[in-house]
Amino acid sequence: MPLIKTKQFADFTQAQAVTLANSTTETTLVGTGEGALTIQKNSLAVGKTFKISGKGFYSNTGTPSLTIKVKAGSTVLLTSGAITTTTGASNRGFSFEGVLTVYSLGSSGTLHGQGQVVEVGSATTAMVNTSAVTVDTTANQALNVTAQWGAASASNTITLTNLVLEELN
C-alpha cells in the first residue's frame, strides 16, 4: 500500500528573534509568531502528541551554566538542567527538541515528555523525565520556552530565532 502524503501544518511558528542577555533571571525566549502556543482546555485526548523544537545561537564568557525549559504555565514539562556551556563561545548554534504525549486527562492529567538540547559542534544534553508530569487539562495551558544563565555578563547572550510547535496526531 503506498504512503498517502498529507500536509502537516504547525500550530505555532515564531517570527521574531528573542534574546536573553546579562541576567540570571529565568526569561521567556518566545516571541510573536503565527498561530498559538496555548493548548485549549478540554481539547486533549489520551495519546495526543506534540513536538516542540527551536534553534538559535549563544555567546558567552567563561563557562557559565545555561538551563533551557519547556513549560505549560508554571509547570516544567522538560528541562535541560544546568548545562556547562562551551568556553568563550561566539555565536555558537544550539537547538532543542521535545516530544510530549498526553497520558491522562482531568485536573490532575498527565503528560510525559522527552527531549534534548544540542550545542552545535559540542555536547548533547538529554531532557529526561522518568515519570509523567501533572498538568490540568481542564484549563488553558500556555506553552513557553525559557532560558536562564548561571552567571550574569553582557557577554552571556542566547537568542532563539526559530520555534515550532506541531500537533503530531
C-alpha positions, 0 to 999 in steps of 0.5 A, a space after each residue: 500500500 503506498 504512503 498517502 502524503 498529507 500536509 502537516 501544518 504547525 500550530 505555532 511558528 515564531 517570527 521574531 528573534 528573542 534574546 536573553 542577555 546579562 541576567 540570571 533571571 529565568 526569561 521567556 525566549 518566545 516571541 510573536 509568531 503565527 498561530 498559538 502556543 496555548 493548548 485549549 482546555 478540554 481539547 486533549 485526548 489520551 495519546 495526543 502528541 506534540 513536538 516542540 523544537 527551536 534553534 538559535 545561537 549563544 555567546 558567552 564568557 567563561 563557562 557559565 551554566 545555561 538551563 533551557 525549559 519547556 513549560 505549560 504555565 508554571 509547570 516544567 514539562 522538560 528541562 535541560 538542567 544546568 548545562 556547562 556551556 562551551 568556553 568563550 563561545 561566539 555565536 555558537 548554534 544550539 537547538 532543542 527538541 521535545 516530544 510530549 504525549 498526553 497520558 491522562 486527562 482531568 485536573 490532575 492529567 498527565 503528560 510525559 515528555 522527552 527531549 534534548 538540547 544540542 550545542 552545535 559542534 559540542 555536547 548533547 544534553 538529554 531532557 529526561 523525565 522518568 515519570 509523567 508530569 501533572 498538568 490540568 487539562 481542564 484549563 488553558 495551558 500556555 506553552 513557553 520556552 525559557 532560558 536562564 544563565 548561571 552567571 550574569 555578563 553582557 557577554 552571556 547572550 542566547 537568542 532563539 530565532 526559530 520555534 515550532 510547535 506541531 500537533 503530531 496526531 
